């Protein structure tokens, strides 16, 4: 049975108390828990994909990383691993403060320019 989350509605919009929102993060235990994961990351100015191998001083260190100039249709990129334009760069460091959102990358990491 799923736990009922308390909410309030103001002017037709639902709000959930902050202390009950942690349920939405499931097994996410902070940025450190992403080490070893392959991620598609969108920052305020660019997109990239790679394997997280470290976190220090506000930066993710990625290996086998690529700058994604054009993801193409976004759903296809995430679900199928198809990218329209990509530039493999090897190792890369991404400021975590610049990250807008990120998605698990369940596909092979690109290793050829496209």
PyMOL commands that set and color helices and strands:
alter all, ss='L'
color gray80, all
select helices_A, chain A and resi 18-25+31-34+74-80+96-98
alter helices_A, ss='H'
color red, helices_A
select strands_A, chain A and resi 7-10+13-16+38-43+47-56+59-70+85-95+99-104
alter strands_A, ss='S'
color yellow, strands_A
deselect
rebuild
show_as cartoon
